[in-house]
């Protein structure tokens, strides 16, 4: 199956058996319980879907308690919340392979591109395996102790990380309180690139290029591009511009000066402390996220409709 952008997609529902009967489909419904409308909508769909689709089993999860998702072995995961709910679900689903369809109850709805009406009107296409599906690259970041030696890693280290998390959007070093400039040394594949002072650094995926990276004047990447973006946050320099690097690059970040509150932030949700005796390795994650796209909205329509990209003044 090929989607509107020419990206080859893959089957994600259970396939029809030789007699034409659809095998049992398990659908997980994950709701952000901080959004009452999302929680009630998930409960509504848990009853509605089996009435519309024979041989379908649904189960409702709160996003905070969805770690038990693996026991259910879903064929598809439907999130009800915002883009942040998808980011959290992406980490929970690491290695499981189930695709995610996002119903938006948040503010932007860039990744969660479906409304309740969109979902219900497409249920036949969903079951018949006619929905576009793209694979979204994820990255993994580990924080390591340096033991006084300057790291120069171009390959994964055998040293165990102090902390390690995956991210669908970005990994960010934030200066933190008391909000003085920090100093960061950046290496790519073992090569020195720059040491700069500023408020932090963003390492973004193509999916995350429309988030914090965009606000920091980083470039927008199409989601099917295999690359990462390194974007400084308020660099004390006129010449340090964002750079796009290969997806198989290994980024090593070594702090030369930090604040008490300096943190490494994964997808805006997980925070870990960063000290002078730490360094960070960021690389492409082995796992990725399969995202079901809204067939009524192309990537470029989402940019224009949600982010007002390339709109004329007064339009």
C-alpha positions as CSV (number, residue, x, y, z in Angstrom):
1,X,0.0,0.0,0.0
2,X,1.3,3.5,-0.9
3,X,0.1,6.7,0.8
4,X,-0.5,10.1,-0.8
5,X,3.2,11.1,-0.4
6,X,4.4,8.0,-2.2
7,X,5.5,6.4,1.0
8,X,5.1,2.6,1.1
9,X,2.9,1.7,4.0
10,X,2.2,-1.7,5.4
11,X,-0.7,-3.9,6.6
12,X,-1.5,-3.3,10.3
13,X,-4.8,-5.0,11.0
14,X,-5.1,-8.8,11.3
15,X,-5.4,-10.3,7.9
16,X,-8.5,-12.1,6.6
17,X,-8.5,-15.8,7.0
18,X,-8.8,-18.1,4.0
19,X,-12.6,-18.3,4.4
20,X,-12.8,-14.5,4.3
21,X,-13.5,-14.1,8.0
22,X,-11.6,-11.4,9.8
23,X,-9.5,-12.7,12.7
24,X,-10.0,-11.2,16.2
25,X,-8.8,-7.6,16.3
26,X,-7.7,-6.1,19.6
27,X,-8.1,-2.4,19.9
28,X,-6.6,-0.5,22.9
29,X,-8.2,2.8,23.8
30,X,-5.8,5.0,25.8
31,X,-7.2,8.2,27.2
32,X,-5.7,11.2,28.9
33,X,-7.6,11.2,32.2
34,X,-6.9,14.9,32.7
35,X,-9.2,15.6,29.8
36,X,-12.7,14.5,30.9
37,X,-14.1,14.6,27.4
38,X,-11.4,12.2,26.2
39,X,-12.1,9.7,29.0
40,X,-15.8,9.6,28.3
41,X,-15.2,9.3,24.5
42,X,-12.9,6.4,25.1
43,X,-15.6,4.6,27.1
44,X,-18.1,5.4,24.4
45,X,-15.8,3.9,21.7
46,X,-15.1,0.8,23.8
47,X,-18.8,-0.1,23.4
48,X,-19.4,1.4,19.9
49,X,-16.5,-0.3,18.0
50,X,-17.5,-3.9,18.7
51,X,-21.1,-3.1,17.5
52,X,-19.7,-1.8,14.2
53,X,-16.9,-4.3,13.6
54,X,-17.4,-8.0,14.2
55,X,-14.7,-10.0,15.9
56,X,-13.3,-6.9,17.6
57,X,-12.2,-6.7,21.3
58,X,-11.6,-3.3,22.9
59,X,-10.0,-2.4,26.2
60,X,-9.8,1.0,27.9
61,X,-6.6,2.2,29.5
62,X,-5.7,5.4,31.3
63,X,-2.5,6.7,29.8
64,X,-0.8,6.8,33.2
65,X,-1.5,3.1,33.7
66,X,-1.0,1.9,30.2
67,X,2.2,0.0,31.1
68,X,0.0,-3.2,31.2
69,X,-0.7,-2.7,27.4
70,X,1.7,-5.5,26.4
71,X,-0.5,-8.1,28.2
72,X,-3.4,-7.1,26.0
73,X,-1.3,-7.5,22.8
74,X,-3.2,-4.8,20.8
75,X,-3.3,-4.8,17.0
76,X,-3.9,-1.1,17.1
77,X,-3.8,1.6,19.7
78,X,-6.2,4.6,19.6
79,X,-5.2,7.5,21.8
80,X,-7.7,10.1,23.0
81,X,-6.0,13.3,24.2
82,X,-3.5,15.5,22.4
83,X,-0.1,15.1,20.8
84,X,1.4,14.6,24.3
85,X,-0.7,11.5,24.8
86,X,0.8,10.1,21.6
87,X,4.3,11.0,22.8
88,X,3.8,9.1,26.1
89,X,2.2,6.2,24.3
90,X,5.1,5.9,21.9
91,X,7.5,5.2,24.8
92,X,5.1,2.7,26.3
93,X,4.8,0.8,23.0
94,X,8.5,0.5,22.3
95,X,9.2,-2.8,20.6
96,X,5.5,-3.9,20.4
97,X,4.9,-2.7,16.9
98,X,1.2,-1.8,17.2
99,X,0.2,1.3,15.2
100,X,-1.2,4.4,16.8
101,X,-4.2,6.4,15.7
102,X,-4.7,9.7,17.6
103,X,-8.1,11.3,18.2
104,X,-7.5,14.9,19.2
105,X,-8.9,16.4,22.5
106,X,-5.9,18.7,22.9
107,X,-4.9,22.1,21.5
108,X,-2.9,21.4,18.3
109,X,-3.7,17.9,17.1
110,X,-0.7,17.6,14.8
111,X,0.1,14.0,15.5
112,X,-3.4,13.3,16.8
113,X,-5.0,14.3,13.5
114,X,-8.4,12.6,13.9
115,X,-11.6,13.9,15.3
116,X,-14.3,11.5,16.8
117,X,-16.3,12.0,13.6
118,X,-13.2,11.3,11.4
119,X,-12.6,8.0,13.4
120,X,-16.2,6.9,13.1
121,X,-16.5,7.7,9.4
122,X,-13.3,5.8,8.6
123,X,-14.0,2.7,10.7
124,X,-14.8,0.6,7.5
125,X,-11.5,1.7,5.9
126,X,-9.7,1.1,9.1
127,X,-10.9,-2.5,9.3
128,X,-10.4,-3.1,5.6
129,X,-6.7,-2.0,5.9
130,X,-7.1,1.0,3.6
131,X,-5.7,3.7,5.9
132,X,-2.3,5.4,5.3
133,X,0.3,4.4,7.7
134,X,3.8,6.0,8.2
135,X,6.7,4.9,10.2
136,X,8.0,7.7,12.5
137,X,11.6,7.7,13.6
138,X,12.5,7.8,17.3
139,X,15.7,8.6,19.1
140,X,17.3,7.3,22.3
141,X,19.4,9.3,24.7
142,X,21.5,8.1,27.5
143,X,23.2,10.0,30.3
144,X,26.6,8.6,31.3
145,X,29.2,9.3,33.9
146,X,32.4,10.6,32.4
147,X,35.0,9.6,35.1
148,X,37.0,12.7,34.2
149,X,37.9,11.6,30.7
150,X,36.6,13.6,27.7
151,X,34.3,11.2,25.8
152,X,34.8,10.7,22.1
153,X,32.1,8.1,21.2
154,X,31.3,7.5,17.6
155,X,29.9,4.1,18.5
156,X,27.6,2.9,21.3
157,X,29.5,2.5,24.5
158,X,29.5,-0.6,26.7
159,X,29.2,1.5,29.8
160,X,25.7,1.4,31.4
161,X,23.9,4.7,31.4
162,X,22.7,6.4,34.5
163,X,19.5,7.2,32.7
164,X,18.2,6.3,29.3
165,X,14.9,7.1,27.5
166,X,13.5,7.1,24.0
167,X,11.8,10.1,22.4
168,X,9.5,10.5,19.4
169,X,9.9,14.3,19.2
170,X,13.1,15.6,20.8
171,X,15.7,15.4,23.5
172,X,16.4,18.9,25.0
173,X,19.1,20.2,27.3
174,X,17.6,23.1,29.2
175,X,19.7,25.6,31.2
176,X,17.4,25.6,34.2
177,X,17.5,27.6,37.4
178,X,19.1,30.1,38.1
179,X,18.9,30.5,34.3
180,X,22.5,31.5,33.6
181,X,23.9,30.5,30.2
182,X,25.3,27.0,30.1
183,X,28.3,25.8,28.0
184,X,28.0,22.7,25.8
185,X,30.5,20.8,23.7
186,X,29.0,18.9,20.8
187,X,30.6,16.0,18.9
188,X,29.1,14.1,15.9
189,X,30.4,10.6,15.1
190,X,33.5,11.3,17.3
191,X,34.3,14.6,15.6
192,X,34.5,17.9,17.4
193,X,32.0,20.4,16.0
194,X,31.4,23.2,18.4
195,X,31.5,24.5,22.0
196,X,28.9,27.1,22.6
197,X,27.1,29.1,25.3
198,X,23.4,29.6,25.4
199,X,20.2,28.4,27.0
200,X,20.4,24.9,25.7
201,X,20.2,22.5,22.8
202,X,17.6,20.5,20.9
203,X,18.1,17.2,19.1
204,X,15.0,16.6,17.1
205,X,13.4,13.9,14.9
206,X,11.5,14.8,11.7
207,X,8.3,14.4,13.7
208,X,9.6,16.8,16.4
209,X,10.8,19.4,13.9
210,X,7.4,21.0,14.1
211,X,7.6,21.4,17.9
212,X,10.3,23.1,20.1
213,X,12.7,23.0,17.1
214,X,10.3,25.1,15.1
215,X,10.0,27.7,17.9
216,X,13.8,27.8,18.1
217,X,14.0,28.6,14.3
218,X,15.0,25.1,13.3
219,X,14.1,23.7,9.9
220,X,10.9,21.7,9.2
221,X,11.5,18.1,8.0
222,X,9.1,15.9,6.2
223,X,8.2,12.9,8.4
224,X,9.5,10.4,5.9
225,X,13.0,11.9,5.9
226,X,15.7,9.9,7.8
227,X,17.6,12.6,9.7
228,X,18.0,14.4,13.0
229,X,18.2,18.2,13.6
230,X,20.6,19.9,16.1
231,X,19.2,23.3,17.1
232,X,20.7,25.7,19.6
233,X,18.5,27.5,22.1
234,X,19.4,31.2,22.2
235,X,23.0,30.6,21.4
236,X,25.4,33.5,22.3
237,X,26.6,33.5,18.7
238,X,25.6,35.0,15.4
239,X,26.9,32.0,13.4
240,X,25.7,28.8,15.2
241,X,22.8,27.8,13.0
242,X,20.7,24.6,13.2
243,X,22.1,21.7,11.3
244,X,20.5,18.5,9.8
245,X,22.5,15.3,10.3
246,X,22.2,11.7,9.1
247,X,19.9,9.5,11.1
248,X,22.7,7.0,11.9
249,X,24.9,9.7,13.4
250,X,25.9,9.5,17.1
251,X,25.7,12.8,18.9
252,X,27.8,13.3,22.0
253,X,27.0,16.2,24.3
254,X,29.4,17.2,27.0
255,X,28.6,20.0,29.5
256,X,31.4,22.4,30.3
257,X,29.2,24.7,32.5
258,X,25.8,23.9,33.9
259,X,23.3,25.3,36.5
260,X,21.9,23.6,39.5
261,X,18.6,23.2,37.6
262,X,20.1,22.1,34.2
263,X,18.0,19.2,32.9
264,X,17.8,16.8,30.0
265,X,14.2,16.6,28.8
266,X,12.7,13.8,26.8
267,X,9.6,14.7,24.7
268,X,8.8,17.5,27.2
269,X,7.7,14.8,29.7
270,X,10.7,13.1,31.4
271,X,13.4,15.2,33.1
272,X,16.8,14.0,34.2
273,X,19.6,16.1,35.9
274,X,22.7,17.0,34.0
275,X,26.0,17.6,35.9
276,X,29.6,18.4,34.8
277,X,30.7,14.8,35.3
278,X,28.0,13.6,32.8
279,X,27.8,13.3,29.1
280,X,24.9,12.4,26.8
281,X,24.8,10.1,23.8
282,X,21.9,10.4,21.4
283,X,21.3,8.1,18.5
284,X,18.5,6.7,16.4
285,X,16.4,4.2,18.4
286,X,16.0,0.7,17.1
287,X,12.3,1.0,17.6
288,X,10.0,3.3,15.7
289,X,6.3,4.4,15.8
290,X,3.7,3.4,13.3
291,X,1.3,6.3,12.9
292,X,-2.1,6.0,11.2
293,X,-2.7,9.2,9.2
294,X,-5.9,11.0,8.5
295,X,-6.5,10.4,4.8
296,X,-8.3,13.8,4.5
297,X,-5.2,15.7,5.7
298,X,-1.8,15.5,4.0
299,X,1.4,16.5,5.8
300,X,1.4,19.8,3.9
301,X,-2.3,20.4,4.8
302,X,-1.5,19.8,8.4
303,X,1.4,22.4,8.2
304,X,-0.9,25.0,6.7
305,X,-4.0,24.3,8.8
306,X,-2.4,23.7,12.2
307,X,0.8,25.8,12.0
308,X,-0.3,28.4,9.4
309,X,2.8,27.5,7.4
310,X,3.3,29.5,4.2
311,X,0.0,31.3,4.5
312,X,-0.3,34.7,2.8
313,X,-0.6,37.8,5.0
314,X,-4.2,38.5,5.8
315,X,-5.3,35.1,4.7
